[in-house]
């Protein structure tokens, strides 16, 4: 960092120069924000892509930078009533703080069932906003700034500029796609960020009369690039089979630590990546229970030494045609765990050593935003699409379906037939 007066300049490999204003500097200097240096942006993806060691800290600075840039573009464009700018002063800091509540290894733990997790990271962030240091850093923005910022992060804010922080066009997505692709060394995350930023507009919803962040039709091609970049990154990086295997092992370690009483769910709030694994390992060694022994002697060493679970079965959208995966088998649930442990017994494995994985992230491919057409007409691009344009909503649904793969991981190499799994966790489409 190079200090220039009350602000700071940061050299960034993606955006080159990021300028922090004095309020941003105070936020970044808090212990709560510095913690993000030790939370990997992509969780355990570095076990597959060694360059993916970038952090939530780097990413948050990038989102702040893009938000400041977007606000300048919108200001230069003008043409909207003064009240549309209500809340503008807190938007960059909501962007900077949008990931403040992340758990160790980022999103992985959010897939656990609720009894093993205190709350979603956007809800957990409220606890960090209660810290005296962070409240002092935000004090120049007014007494209600922490609450207003938290509303923006949760997507509950009513201010017109909320779409820059949470929504189909939020700058978080643009930033992480570019950054993740760069550090993974893959060509999939290219997004025409410059064109998207230039195409942003504050548009009046013809139905409600309320203003919100939208885009001009001329920038729709860049919006398409964002959609396809997400698809490629989910298919090739975020949901890569080995990344999902590592995530499955990590989740099972944390799940068993909570189930076995080694950890209280509240203790998942605050630790960095290495702190959490170290603490689990320490407690497992000191405990003499069966779960602790399995964690200390098998599962934790396997994660540390990259001895990841193996694919016993993999089924694509084509293989699942005509079948619907039961709701309880998506994510984590007691019913799914019972099926997994039954399979483990059949395969001669210990309880917990079979994981059924069918990742879910529908919001990542959903679109809901205003588009100004070349003739000046404003329409909403949502599930119905916009006439005369590429049917982006339909394409997004198809891409999401194609990107998802149903896998069964086993902690030692085994083989499973599709029938052994499908009959237990799916049903024919259209049946109750």
Secondary structure by P-SEA (a helix, b strand, c coil): ccccccccccccccccbbbbcaaaaaaaaccccccccccccccccccccccccccaaaaaaaaaaaaaaaaaaaaaaccccccccccccaaaaaaaaccccccccccccccccccccccccccaaaaaaacaaaaaaacccccaaaaaaaaaaaccccccccccccccccaaaaaaaaaaaaaacccccccaaaaaaaacccccccccccccccccccaaaaaaaaaaaaaaaaacccccaaaaaaaaaaaaaaaaaaaaccccccccccccaaaaaaaaaaaaaacccaaaaaaaccaaaaaaaccccccccccccccccccccccccccccaaaaaaaaaaaaaaccccccbbbbbbbbcccccccccccccccbbbbbcccccccccaaaaaaaaaaaaabbbbbbbccbbbbcccccccccccccccc
